[in-house]
Amino acid sequence: EAMLILLIAGSGALWIASPIALAVSIILSIVAFSYRQTVVAYPQGGGSYNVSRENLGTMAGLVAASALLIDYVLTVSVSIVAGTQAVTSALYASGFGGQIDALNANLPHHLNVNVLLAVFFILIMTVGNLRGVRESGAIFAIPTYVFLASLGLTLALGLYQSITGTLQPATPPPYVAPLEPLTLWLVLRAFSAGAVAMSGTEAISNGVPAFERPESKNAATTLTIMAALLTMAFLGISYLATHMGLVPGEETIISQVARAVYGTSFMYYVFQIATMGILIVAGNTAFADFPRLSSVLARDNYLPHQFLFRGDRLAFSTGIVALASIAALLVVIFAAEVSQLIHLYAVGVFLAFTLSNAGMVIHWRRTREPGWKRSAVINAIGAIVTAIIL
């Protein structure tokens, strides 16, 4: 998404994706480190909403809650659409692009192949969550580990091939002429699109009670591991993409990287299926967090009390159906275009980050627990950085 913004300034501007990736990784480290303080101080979960309401007042809490609810809807929309793009990218790479284009030509723009696939995936996830997937952790671990293993192998082979000079794009990247000059504002917009990658930190702080005991310690450890893995993936993909001069298009950048490494061999398709799987798992995260936050807001009389209702399988049925309906509607309205959805996502993510970190500064000053000054400085840095990005 960062590269798509940079493409406005032409192919020659795409090299800036690597410095942007480095900047995103540094900010991710700051945000993850500051959120470690939050999961320890608020083991009951609730993330930005609880932190903001308790320390900054009711209005700040409701603003944070609104940002989070919007983010959870967009987590489903963006992740699922990105997952469908992994499928269509594999089809384009296999020579079926013409058939997809022909299908899209005969379908309304807002009901293209990606839209239909995305709505289908959302429907499957809705049914699964309404039935109450108790063993979801074990089920969703499989695509997670397959993706991490295949991504690690892809990056390792890609870096080796780049060092030996044998890494070449499977299809020569097209030259794109600049439409606008490369300005600081364009670079900052590209950065904001790429910075959405760190949205998962909020999900962990909201779901602390879901971890095994000791909950806070395990949540903080997960946060650190997630940040480390994301940093390696983000930097690795960005380096290989810019090294080969890849250009985003119908086929995603990550698919182009994998095809350069594997060709259209069996491993390429394993990687694409794993990419689709991890993105659907990412979307499913919101099906736990949106209904949980909605139920808290309903308990506090800020949402209809129907959001407190648990179905036969003890799932918050109203929250699940509301989330799925709004997410599917957004997919249709924006014709499954990630680039159209992601900017609203960025605003919500960094609004929640800023309010949470600011609230934590007040929390440390009020409680004055051992080491509170150090914790307050960490959260203050997080608040300042995320406010500037916002």
N, C-alpha and C positions, 0 to 999 in steps of 0.2 A: 504493500500500500504506500509506503514511503517512496518507492521507486516510481510508482504511477504518478505521484505529484511531481517528482523531479523531471519526469518525462516531458512535462510542459516546456521545459527549457532545452529539450532535445536529448539525443543519445549521449552527447558529450558531458551531460550533467550527472549521469547515473553513478559516476565514481564516488559522489558525495554520500551514497548510501552507506558505505563502510564507516566514515566518521560519525554519521547519524546513529548507526548501530552501536558504536562505541559509547556515544553520549547516552543512548537509551539504557545501555547496560550499567553505566555509572548511576543514572537516576534510579534504575531498578534496585541496585544495591542499597541506595539511601532509603528508598521506600520500604524495602523488605526489612532492613535493620530497624527502622522506626516502627514498623508494624509488629515486630517481635515484642516491643514494649507493650503494645495494645493487647496481644493475646495473653500475655502474662497478667496484666492488670484487669482484664475483663474475661475471665474464664467462662462466663455464662454466654459468651457470644454476643451477637447483635451488631458488631462492627461499628461503623460510622454513626448509625442512628443512636445507639445507646450512649456512645462516647460524647457525641455532640449534644444530645438532649440533657445529659447529666451535667455537663461542664459549660456549655455555651448557651443553654436555654432551649425552651420548647420549639421556637421557630427555627433555630439552627438545626435541631434534631429532625424536624419535618422536612427541611430542605435536603438534608443528607439522606433521609429515607426516600424522598422523591427521586433523587439522583440514583440511589441504589436500585429502586424498582425499575427505573428506565434502563439502567445498565443490565439488569438481569434479563429484561425483555430482549435487549440488543445482543446479549451473550448468546441467546438462543438463535436469533436471526442471523447474526454475523457468523457464528461458528457453523451452523447448519449449512448456510449458503457456501461458506468456504469448503465445507465437506463435500458438497455437490460439485464444486469446481474441481476437486481432486478426482472425482469420477469422470467428469467431462474432459479434463486435461488428459487423462489416460486414454480416453476414446480418440481425442484429437491426435495424440502421439501414435496411436495405432492405425491412423489413416481413416477414421470414421468421422472426421470433422465435417465433410461434405454432407453426410446424412444428418448430422446435428443441425447444421445451418439450414438444410432443406426443411426439417421439422419445425425449426423456429420461424421460418418464412411463412409456414402455414398455420402458425399459432398466434394469438394476440400477444403483443409485446409483454404484457403483464402476466401472461401465462406461458412463458417459454419453458424449455426443458428444465433449466435450473430451478425455476419457480416450482414446477410440478414435483420435482425430486425433493426439494427442500420441504414443501408442505407435507409430502408423504412421510419424510423422516420425522417431522414434528408430530404428526399424527401417531406414528409408532411409539415415540417417546412418551406422548401423553397417555396412551393406553397403558404402557408399561408402568408409569408412575402412579396412575390411578389404581392399578392393581397392587401397588405397594411392593416394590422390589427390595426385600429385606437384605438380600445378599448382593446388593448392587456393587459394593466395594470389590468383591471377588470377581464379579462379572466384568466390571470396567477396568480391572487391573490388567486383563489380557491384552486389549488393544493398546493400553498405555505402555506396557513393557515391550510389546512387539514394535511399536513406533520408536521408542527410545533406542532399542537395539538396532533397528534398521537405519535410523537417523545417525546414530553413532558410527555405524559401518560406512554409511554414505559420506559423512564428513571426513572420516579417516582416509578412505580411498580417494576422495576428491582432493584432499590436501596433499596426499602422496603423489597423485597424478599431476597436480599443479607444480610441485617441486621438481618432478622429473620432466616437466614440459609436455606431458602427453594428454593433458586435460583440454578437450575441445568441445564446444557446444555441438549437440547432435544436429541441430539446424542452425545455419548461420544467422545471427541476429540481424533484423532489419535496421537500416539507418532511419532515425526519426529526426526530422528538422525541428529546430526550436520554434515554438509559438510565442514565447515570452522570454525576456532576458532572465538570467539566473540572479535572483535578488535574495537578500537576507530573509524577507518575508516568505518567499517560496520554500527556502530551506527549513524555516521554522514550521511551516505547514506540513512539510514532509516529515519532520521530526514528530509532530503531534500525531500524525497518522500511525507512525511506527511505534510510538510510546504506548498505544493501546495494548501492546503485548503484555504489559505488566498488570493488567486488570485482575488477574487471578489472586493477587495478594488480598484483595477485599473478601473474596469468597472464603478464604481460610479463616480470617478474623471473625466472619459471621458464623462459621460452623464449628467453633472450638468444642462445643458439647458433643459433637459427633465423633471426636477422637477418643481412642482408648486412654485409660488413666496411665500416667498423669496427663490430663488433657492439654493444659497450657504448654508443657514441655514438648509434647509430641507435635502440637500445632506449630510451635516456634521452630522445631527441627525440620518439619515439612516445608515451612516457609523458606528456610535457608537452602534446602536441597532444591526446591522449585526454582529459586532465584539463580542458583549456580547452573542448573541444567538449561534454563531459558537463556542465560547469558552465553553459554557455549554454543547453543543452537543458533541463536540470533547472530552472533559474530561469525560463526562458521558459514552459515548460508549466505550472509551478506558478502563475506570475502570471496567465496566461490562465484557468486553471481556477478560481482563487479570485475573479478579476475577474467571471466569469460566474456564480459560485456553484454550479458543477457538483458533482454528487453521484455517487460511484462506485456502480456497480451491474452489471447484466448486460453493459452496454456500457462498455468501459474509458474512463478519463478522456482518454487521448490520442486515442481515436476520437471522443469527444464534442467535443474541441477542434477536430479536423480537420473534423468535420461542421458546426460553427458557422462555420468559415472558408469551406468550399467547398460546403456543402449536400451533397446526394448526387450531385454531379457526377462526371465522369470522374476529376478530380484526387483526390477523396476515396478512390476505390478504388485508385488508384496508390499513395497514401500508406499505406493499410492493407496492401496487398501488400508494400510496401517494409518496413513495420514487422514483418510476419511474417517476411520474409527476413532482416532484421538480427538478430532474436531467434533464428532457427535457426542463423545464423552464430555467434552468441554461444554457443549450446549446443555447437556443433562445436569451439570452442576447447578444451573439456575433453577431447575425443577425441584431442588432441595431448598435452595436459599430464598427464592421469591415467595413461596407459600409460607415459609417460616417467618420471614419478615412481615408479610401481610397479616399473619395471625397475631404478631406482637402489636402491630398498628391497630388491628381490630380490637384487641384486648384493651388498648389505651383509648379506644373510642375515636380513632382517626380514619377508620375504614369500616364498611358495613360488617356486622357481626357474623355474616355468612362465611367470612374468611377464617373464622374460628372453627368451622365445621370440619370434623374428620369423618371420612367415609368408612365403609366396612373394613377396609384394609388399613385404617388409621392414618391415611394420607390426607393432607389438607386439600380436599377435592376442588373447592371453589378457586383457590389460589392457582392450582395446576391448570384448570380449564381457562382461567383468565389469562395466565401467562401464555399458554399455547395459542389462544385466539388472537391476542394482540401481536405476538411474534409472527404468526402466519400472515396476518393482515399487513404487517410491515414488509414482509418478504414479497407479497403481491404488489403493494403500492410502489416499492422501489425496484420491482422487476428483478429481484435477486442480485442486485449490484452491491457488492461489499463496499465499494468506494463511496456509494451514496449514503450508506448506513453508518460508516465508521466514524465520521466526524462528530455526530451527536453522541456516539459512544465515548469519544475522547473527553468531551465536556463533562459528562456525568462522572466518569472515572476520576478525573482530577479534582472535581468539586468535592467528591466524597473523601478523597485522600487529604485534601487541604483541611476540611472541617474536622476530620478524625485526628489529624496530627495537632491542629490548634487546640482541640478539646483535651488531648493528652497533656499538653503543656500546662493547662489549667489544673488538670487532675493531679499532676506531680506537685505543683505549687501548693495545692490544697492539702494533700495527704502527707507530704514531706516524709515519705518512706525512706529507709536507708538507700543511699545512692540516687536520691531524687533529682539532684542537680544535673548529674550526668544524663539521666533519662530525659529530663526536660530539654536539655541542649540537643539531644538526638532528635526528639520530636519537633523541636523548633526549626531545626535545619530541614527536616522533612516537610514541615508546613510551608516554609519560605520557598523551597524548590518547587513543590507541587503548585503553589499559588502562582508563581511566575509562569509555569507551563500552562496553567489554566487561563 
